[in-house]
Amino acid sequence: MPQPYLIFADKKGKIYSHPYLKMAATSLARPFMPAEDKLIRLPLGSSLFYLPGRLPAGFNPSTKKIEFLKDYNGMQVYAVGAFLIPAYVRLYHPAYQVRVKKVLPLWAYTACGFYGGSFYACAKRIDPRIHQAPRFYDAGKIKKALMHCIAQYPANRLYRHLAHCAVNYNCLNAKNLFMNRWEAGIPTSPVCNARCLGCL
């Protein structure tokens, strides 16, 4: 498989692939082009995030050097990272240069690129179990179970909090709680220093 192309986003979060710059990754803050055996097709159910204040980095095959993309066709651009579904571990971070210091939510951002109609990520499967696969998270069934639980325990603040996590933050553990299955993490701290928009 040829090396995937660099992906980047505009200010609205729309994702593009570069016509010739190849994807890059970082390890120990050093950008490089990852080897083919470190890449897998992005697992179904994974998410892509644009990283504000960060210039995307790509590998130029002509110059054999890493380049930082400041803009594209007059458009301001941002780096992109993938967040993998459970059962996978990231191997490398996205490659970028910090332009404006912005605190990002503590997601496990993973280097990713695009080739032949598919996204690829620097990752490896480490858990053979499949219960975190998207097919087990039917939105209609989860909403019905959630509403039943909230109706049954209307004064329970923890259930209301986790319902928010399940619906608005797509938290699989919170969804598992309402489906009464597998693992379901319970938040125990009244405060958090992650500065996120939502719980991880």
Disulfide bonds with the S-S distance in Angstrom:
none
